[in-house]
């Protein structure tokens, strides 16, 4: 490919509206163009990167017995009605009707379509186990798309679905997929991706793992223990706290706190530590607008995923009205009389001498003792784990919280979808059973952006050899010099005949502009032919990461380039287990 024929523009300046470096470099380098919020078109460089990622994924899925299929993007709502998700999934699912008034959805995931495809095929135990996968466009109507390809609305994804006749068989195959994912991420240049326990969310199932790339630009929070192997998405991490210290009990006393409606205002006014306060967080159920009040320790935050899972339905921030019986800013658990579901976080279990709202404007209580004043309440885990919290695996006060990008996920779904959609098989005894499923996903564009977040410098991306849009950047300096152009053209032809992917820049532009574009392309190997090195019978051979820089005789250039490509692949393969 010649640069002068390549569609797309490289920009000199960093776009101002980009939130991450990968987003900025992919816009600036002519990789993609925004069509709408969270929706992008891909120029050839990004398309080639994604195709190489897809090829690696296909090879690894095929190696564990996967069969590639393809589902429609547009699905009838009736399939989602069968599974019960048509109404349970929120606004992320785009619902619409065709000209005949038939309700449809844009597929954001394809569990229902997978069951629909194989429920007649899978009527005999003899046909199990099997796995099907696709690489398909999906649409998720995200409320806040951000960071370029890291969180979008339209995206390409590999999703796979396995079907089994026993939990043991599912677990064995789950481990195969687990290790196949490790190989995929190593092969694309991200061996540092870690696995964390996760919440299954709307997918359902009891066991799930996410593959996380730890980076400050990630929007997921990960709880890690440096002393053991514990790793979990913060959404799924239990919040474990030490038992409250023994204190002399105070009397429950109302205290006037005028115009103080926040924990921060109250604790400053009364000189109370946040850990000795009880705060209320109020939600409303989307199904019937009923109020849910969660009480927890004032220095903690509600984990809304835990809360949603406990309630089994979606919530939204509450709009507190006078008719609700809730005294906004002064809510407390003692003497609360309101039409609301009231829940208590276990951070309050055994807590004494707390400051809390008194359920009347301008007043708080001090001296609240949970065992004495509210002896009948039950406690559950509704709070986010915190930095320095207790590790649930080794018991040390060692948890750290890091940011990460989720680049893949795997789920053990059980029979959630096969049972709801009536997929059954006859076992060896002639009895009808529901098969159980596993689900395995990787976002293609998000993975490309994640690679860019890791492999870059101030000048542009540094693509690993396995996913680089081309392997070699051939720069012809002074293309108006006939000898230089002749040598560069000959090397370009030679490399192409050998099957080496070359991006050839023979534009008559200054060297600085050519090298700036070459940095933005981020190709692993750069070859420069100029009047100066040609005079010495050499070409300049460098790697984008700067680890190789040497002059080689022009007649040996193709051989040296081929050897360097082999070397780079070898270095990458050393991380593949």
Order of alpha helices (4+ residues) and beta strands (2+ residues): alpha-beta-beta-alpha-beta-beta-alpha-alpha-beta-beta-alpha-beta-beta-alpha-beta-beta-beta-beta-beta-alpha-beta-beta-alpha-beta-beta-beta-beta-alpha-beta-alpha-beta-beta-beta-alpha-beta-beta-beta-alpha-beta-alpha-beta-alpha-beta-beta-alpha
